[in-house]
Amino acid sequence: DVKVTQSSRYLVKRTGEKVFLECVQDMDHENMFWYRQDPGLGLRLIYFSYDVKMKEKGDIPEGYSVSREKKERFSLILESASTNQTSMYLCASSPGDGSSYEQYFGPGTRLTVT
Amino acid sequence: GQNIDQPTEMTATEGAIVQINCTYQTSGFNGLFWYQQHAGEAPTFLSYNVLDGLEEKGRFSSFLSRSKGYSYLLLKELQMKDSASYLCAVLSHSGGYNKLIFGAGTRLAVHP
């Protein structure tokens, strides 16, 4: 079974704090993704990575950065958290060999910025 | 631009059949996914269609018409546990990469 884990289920941070969200997958997948999910808007892609040390901007990268130093780990960083970054954050991974485009999701981190 | 539309909410009765529609306008179409997401949980894969037609998997079926930019998810013999959000997502090839573009999701409530 593919397992994608995220470091926290719930997180409360103050405006201006630097926030790290960690994601780890155990299936040796090349591809990893960060989304945020907001009511009425669905999942929106923030950043993705197709290889170690590689990153690409998604549709809403402003205010975020990412790091992928190891294949199994993909971190999302909020340099200076703001209240409009209160959201559910979902990490996902998928194989990179073309065998499948299915993305496997982690349980999500509900972040509240006060 | 890229656009995916699906109804916001639907209700249905236990044991019945429900069809959730999804229409899309995207470039670089490379297939369409349906995911199920229970409240507070991760989305889980239901189906993937890349060719026109119907794919059946137990109580769930998914249909795709690429020429019409249309898909539906059919749920038969509804059970209470099918109450969840159903996410339509298009796999779009752009800029050398494949990316999933999600609709806002359809919240399905199954009642006795």
Chai-1 contact restraints between the chains, C-beta under 6 A:
chainA,res_idxA,chainB,res_idxB,connection_type,confidence,min_distance_angstrom,max_distance_angstrom,comment,restraint_id
A,G40,B,A104,contact,1.0,0.0,6.0,A-B,restraint_1
A,G42,B,F102,contact,1.0,0.0,6.0,A-B,restraint_2
A,G42,B,G103,contact,1.0,0.0,6.0,A-B,restraint_3
A,G42,B,A104,contact,1.0,0.0,6.0,A-B,restraint_4
A,G42,B,G105,contact,1.0,0.0,6.0,A-B,restraint_5
A,L43,B,F102,contact,1.0,0.0,6.0,A-B,restraint_6
A,Y101,B,L91,contact,1.0,0.0,6.0,A-B,restraint_7
A,Y101,B,N98,contact,1.0,0.0,6.0,A-B,restraint_8
A,E102,B,F45,contact,1.0,0.0,6.0,A-B,restraint_9
A,F105,B,A42,contact,1.0,0.0,6.0,A-B,restraint_10
A,F105,B,P43,contact,1.0,0.0,6.0,A-B,restraint_11
A,G106,B,A42,contact,1.0,0.0,6.0,A-B,restraint_12
A,P107,B,A42,contact,1.0,0.0,6.0,A-B,restraint_13
